Amino acid sequence: MKGHYFEYFHAGQRFTTGTKTLTEDAIIAFAREHDPQTIHIDPEGAARSTYGGIIASGIQTLGVAFRLFYDAYVYGDAFEVGVGANDLRWPAPVRPGDTLTVEAEIIEARPSRSRPDMGVVTSRIVALNQRREIVLTFVSVDLIKRQPPGGSG
């Protein structure tokens, strides 16, 4: 199994992911399909905006952060489902050429009250660009499979 069962996690653990660089073409393509605001799809219009150029959709930034965390196999195959994303914030824009990484800290790990085969892991997720500027924060609440009896991991 890739990743870790619920029993592995405890408050205070920290994880850092790999990186992903967003190109202008990728930002525009995503926004054309999912968030077609001028600041995301029109270089000339975006240049006249407060941001002075194209910026990534917050939804794209959230998706990239999730993918980086997932690819780090922190939960891996033990991940059941996300049940919440609380306190979602985008304190700085993501621009073409920015390289993102995610740092996560486990806030709480507790057995599920309604699903004895699951645990609830709550994590503070922070996405940063290459200058270590915070571009996204949220608190993720996830259901993680518990280790099967007699298993290891």
Steps between C-alpha positions, in 0.01 A plus 500: 500500500617853424447751778406441862202379698331721758707358789817656355377859544521726804473871575814693415619284210614700198524406133643681199409411144672522167448799270299605198558800274198665340540638150291777352356255248394260778344784702301627202390150390372416849321832535336480157332181614435571868540869595492728192564832670708758312786481753537129421450483121578836334862621520413852379199536729690351792784748441251783564376336823618549857724195448682640196487169313360149484453319831386144568148430614480426872321178409798398286737582786290284733504215247877520456549499879277194536687319223840577653382373839348190341813426294711518817315181610450634850165319518535307175280194472364555851322820393124444503350844439539865585213619716584868531720792405470773760635855519598506132714806414708624205730765655709555183445435130669224302662633184630328188837344578430459871610168648279373780568265787278396790582476868252319722478465875275249672281688749301204629462128440207327668298183442176558311195492726273363228740280301714271718710400196602865443684781670457874452820691425489879506790683334604860445597528133721784374601546137804717434665634188872492425550821704336329801200731474180336621252470213240269659401382845222276624421239759434158347284241675543150357382147570796260503473121515608334822757223489335161451541258792832320468625748234800730508553852370 
